[in-house]
């Protein structure tokens, strides 16, 4: 696992709206390859853009693209806040 700077690693799902973090790893998950194809790669900045009406859905901004993920998928992405 690469280290991208000061901070404590956390799950993408733990970030609040407006916060930005860098992806440090994605846990082995059946959806891992698809996440990487959508831009969730190590070192990429991700911003929490919007919270859905249900608590389990959030929209993330990755490389100028908005992507909606369920909490259980975001729980598989480890990040470091920037």
C-alpha positions in Angstrom: 0.0 0.0 0.0 1.4 3.4 -1.0 1.4 6.3 1.4 0.2 9.6 0.0 0.7 12.0 3.0 -0.2 12.9 6.5 -3.5 11.6 7.8 -5.3 8.6 9.0 -6.8 6.2 6.5 -10.5 5.7 6.6 -13.4 4.4 4.4 -14.8 6.5 1.6 -18.3 6.1 3.2 -17.1 7.9 6.3 -16.4 11.2 4.6 -18.9 14.1 4.9 -20.3 16.1 2.0 -17.7 18.5 0.6 -14.7 16.5 1.9 -12.0 15.3 -0.4 -9.7 12.3 -0.1 -7.2 10.3 -2.1 -7.9 6.6 -2.8 -5.2 4.4 -1.2 -6.7 1.0 -1.8 -9.8 -1.0 -2.8 -10.6 -4.1 -0.9 -11.0 -7.3 -3.0 -14.7 -7.1 -4.0 -16.6 -8.5 -7.0 -17.0 -4.8 -8.1 -13.3 -3.8 -7.8 -12.5 -4.0 -11.5 -15.6 -1.9 -12.3 -14.7 0.7 -9.7 -11.2 1.0 -11.2 -12.7 1.4 -14.7 -14.9 4.3 -13.3 -11.8 6.1 -12.0 -11.4 4.9 -8.4 -7.7 4.1 -8.7 -4.9 4.6 -6.1 -3.9 8.2 -5.7 -7.0 9.7 -7.3 -8.9 12.5 -5.5 -12.5 11.8 -4.7 -15.0 14.4 -3.4 -18.2 13.6 -1.6 -20.6 15.6 -3.8 -24.1 14.8 -2.7 -26.0 12.6 -0.3 -29.0 10.7 -1.6 -32.4 10.7 0.1 -31.6 7.3 1.5 -28.6 7.1 3.8 -27.1 4.3 1.8 -26.5 6.3 -1.4 -24.0 9.1 -2.1 -22.6 10.8 -5.2 -18.9 11.2 -5.5 -16.9 13.4 -7.9 -14.0 11.5 -9.5 -12.0 13.1 -12.4 -14.9 15.6 -13.2 -17.4 12.7 -13.3 -20.3 12.2 -10.8 -20.7 8.6 -9.7 -23.3 7.3 -7.3 -22.3 4.4 -4.9 -24.1 2.5 -2.2 -22.6 2.6 1.2 -21.7 -1.1 1.1 -19.6 -0.4 -2.0 -18.0 2.8 -0.6 -17.1 0.7 2.5 -14.6 -1.2 0.3 -12.6 1.9 -0.7 -9.9 3.1 1.7 -8.9 6.8 1.5 -6.8 9.4 3.2 -8.4 12.9 3.7 -6.6 15.8 2.0 
